[in-house]
Amino acid sequence: MATVLLVRHGRTTANATGLLAGRTAGVALDSVGKRQAATTAERIAAVPLAAVVSSPLERCRQTARAITAFQSGEPQQFVERGIIEADYGDWQNRTISELATEPLWRVVQSNPSAVVFPGGESMQTMQSRAVAAIRRMDAQIEAEHGAAAVWVAVSHGDIIKSVLADALGMHLDLFQRISVGPASVSIVRYGEARPDVVATNTESGDLSWLARAAAPSGDAVVGGGAGHDEPSSSSERPDSATP
């Protein structure tokens, strides 16, 4: 089974000012976000990527370009609308502090499966189309490049959280328990029996083991297995890697 690295875009001007940008055009990485994207690109550089897939929005495309620039090869590049930011409708371009006073805010926090953003999409629709896009691209990349293929999907916080919730077998109402920071890397493998969530929300650590690992088996290893080889450098291990 192929391996997908779910990468959130780096910090943006909107993130820094507490604005819910949504699908607003022209929202770019700020100076911190550019450094975050470069750090993530360096972490992934040791892993030959089969493809880099990005949300259409500029902040994701900037992050994807940084990742591609650090690759020694030439991974395929795609823009995938299925992993675009949630359509927040009338909430778009409002501040988080203002939105937190809305009655719907509490529903977003505790019962997101019931949320339909005014003038926008439901959170269930958001999850369904994002999961479908990731699984479709994963199957396509594995069919073309083999079971050892590694690829990147650059998307948005709520999108990645919803994909991880699906992979973990969690109800959407629990997805707010998952954190996905700017430019973080989460790792998922989709097998015939179940998805394998290898890591979530990592912001540092060596990823070169992905280039050395054999194509993963579809079966879970009883007892946890031996893991991967120690990194060749002194880099620390991924923050949130699954034991």
C-alpha positions in Angstrom: 0.0 0.0 0.0 1.2 3.5 -0.8 2.0 6.0 1.9 0.4 9.5 1.9 2.0 12.4 3.8 -0.8 14.8 4.7 0.8 18.3 5.0 -1.0 21.3 6.2 0.1 24.6 4.5 2.4 26.9 6.4 1.1 29.9 8.5 -0.6 32.6 6.5 -1.3 36.3 7.1 -4.9 35.3 7.9 -3.8 32.7 10.5 -1.5 35.3 12.1 -4.3 37.8 12.5 -7.1 35.4 13.6 -9.1 35.6 10.4 -11.0 32.7 8.9 -9.8 33.0 5.3 -11.7 30.0 3.9 -11.5 30.0 0.2 -10.6 33.7 -0.2 -8.2 34.1 -3.1 -4.7 35.5 -2.6 -4.1 34.5 1.0 -0.4 33.7 1.1 2.2 32.4 3.5 3.7 35.0 5.8 7.4 35.0 6.6 6.9 32.4 9.4 4.8 30.2 7.1 7.5 30.3 4.4 10.1 29.1 6.9 7.7 26.4 8.1 7.2 25.2 4.6 10.9 25.1 3.9 11.5 23.1 7.1 8.9 20.6 6.1 10.3 20.4 2.6 13.8 19.6 4.1 12.3 16.9 6.3 10.7 15.3 3.3 13.7 15.8 0.9 15.2 12.4 1.7 12.1 10.7 0.6 11.7 10.3 -3.2 8.1 11.3 -3.8 5.9 9.8 -6.5 3.6 12.9 -6.5 2.8 16.2 -4.8 -0.9 17.0 -4.8 -2.2 20.4 -3.7 -5.4 22.1 -2.8 -6.0 24.9 -5.4 -5.6 27.7 -2.9 -2.4 29.7 -3.0 -1.1 28.9 0.5 -1.2 25.2 -0.3 0.4 25.7 -3.7 3.2 27.7 -2.2 3.8 24.9 0.4 3.7 22.3 -2.4 6.2 24.2 -4.5 8.6 24.4 -1.6 8.3 20.6 -1.1 8.8 19.9 -4.8 11.8 22.2 -5.0 13.7 20.2 -2.3 13.2 16.9 -4.3 16.1 15.5 -6.2 13.7 13.9 -8.7 10.6 15.2 -10.4 7.5 14.0 -8.7 4.2 14.3 -10.6 2.3 17.5 -9.6 -1.5 17.7 -9.3 -4.0 20.3 -8.1 -7.0 18.5 -6.5 -10.2 20.4 -5.8 -11.5 17.7 -3.6 -9.0 18.7 -0.8 -9.8 22.5 -1.0 -10.6 24.3 2.2 -14.1 24.0 3.7 -16.7 26.3 2.3 -17.4 28.4 5.3 -20.0 30.5 3.5 -21.0 33.6 5.5 -18.3 32.8 8.1 -15.5 33.4 5.6 -13.4 36.5 6.2 -14.7 37.0 9.8 -12.4 36.9 12.8 -12.3 33.8 15.0 -13.0 35.9 18.1 -16.2 37.2 16.5 -17.3 33.7 15.3 -16.8 32.3 18.8 -19.8 34.4 20.0 -22.1 32.7 17.4 -24.5 30.0 18.6 -23.2 27.7 15.8 -19.7 27.9 17.3 -20.6 25.6 20.1 -22.0 23.1 17.6 -18.8 23.2 15.6 -16.9 22.3 18.8 -19.1 19.6 20.1 -21.3 18.2 17.3 -19.7 19.1 13.9 -21.6 16.4 12.0 -24.7 18.5 12.5 -23.1 21.7 11.2 -24.0 23.4 7.9 -22.2 26.7 7.5 -24.6 29.5 6.6 -24.3 29.9 2.8 -21.6 27.2 2.7 -21.2 23.4 3.0 -21.8 21.0 5.8 -18.9 19.5 7.7 -20.1 16.0 6.7 -19.9 17.0 3.0 -16.4 18.5 3.6 -15.2 15.2 5.1 -16.9 13.0 2.4 -15.4 14.8 -0.5 -11.9 15.1 1.1 -11.7 11.4 2.1 -12.9 10.4 -1.4 -10.3 12.5 -3.1 -7.4 11.2 -0.9 -8.4 7.6 -1.3 -8.9 8.0 -5.0 -5.5 9.7 -5.5 -3.8 7.1 -3.2 -5.2 4.2 -5.3 -4.2 6.0 -8.5 -0.6 6.6 -7.4 -0.2 3.1 -6.0 -1.5 1.6 -9.3 1.0 3.7 -11.3 4.0 3.7 -9.0 3.6 0.6 -6.8 3.0 -0.3 -3.2 6.2 1.4 -2.0 5.2 4.8 -3.4 5.2 7.8 -1.1 3.2 10.9 -2.0 2.2 14.2 -0.5 -1.2 15.9 -0.2 -1.0 19.6 0.8 -4.3 20.8 2.3 -5.9 22.6 5.2 -6.4 22.0 8.9 -10.0 21.0 9.0 -9.6 18.9 5.8 -6.7 17.0 7.2 -8.4 16.5 10.6 -11.4 15.0 8.9 -9.3 12.7 6.8 -7.4 11.5 9.9 -10.7 11.0 11.8 -11.9 8.8 9.0 -8.6 6.8 8.9 -8.8 6.4 12.7 -12.4 5.2 12.5 -13.6 8.1 14.6 -17.0 9.7 14.2 -16.8 13.3 12.8 -18.1 14.5 16.1 -14.8 13.6 17.7 -12.5 15.2 15.0 -11.9 18.3 17.1 -9.7 16.1 19.4 -7.1 16.0 16.6 -4.6 18.8 16.2 -3.0 19.7 12.9 -0.5 22.5 13.1 0.8 24.7 10.2 3.2 22.7 7.9 2.8 19.6 10.0 3.1 16.1 8.5 0.7 13.3 9.2 1.3 9.8 7.7 -1.4 7.4 6.6 -1.4 4.1 4.6 -4.6 2.7 3.2 -4.7 -1.1 3.3 -7.3 -3.6 2.2 -8.4 -4.3 5.8 -8.0 -0.9 7.4 -6.0 2.4 7.2 -2.8 2.5 9.1 -2.2 5.9 10.8 1.6 6.0 11.2 1.9 9.5 12.6 -0.1 12.7 13.2 0.8 16.4 13.5 4.6 16.0 13.4 6.6 19.2 13.1 10.1 17.9 13.4 12.1 14.7 13.2 13.7 12.4 10.6 11.6 11.0 7.8 14.4 9.3 5.8 13.2 5.9 7.1 10.3 6.2 4.6 12.8 6.0 1.8 14.4 2.9 3.3 11.3 1.1 4.3 10.0 -1.9 2.3 6.5 -1.8 0.9 4.3 -2.2 4.0 2.2 -5.3 4.6 -1.5 -4.9 5.0 -1.6 -6.8 8.3 -1.1 -5.2 11.7 1.9 -6.6 13.5 0.8 -8.2 16.8 2.8 -6.7 19.6 3.8 -3.6 17.6 6.7 -5.0 15.5 10.3 -3.8 15.4 9.6 -0.4 13.8 12.0 1.2 11.3 15.8 1.5 11.4 17.4 4.3 13.5 18.0 7.4 11.4 21.5 7.9 10.0 21.7 11.4 11.5 21.1 12.7 15.0 17.6 14.0 14.0 14.9 13.4 16.6 12.1 11.1 15.9 8.7 12.5 14.7 6.8 14.1 17.7 3.6 12.2 17.5 4.7 9.0 15.8 2.7 6.0 16.7 4.8 3.6 18.9 
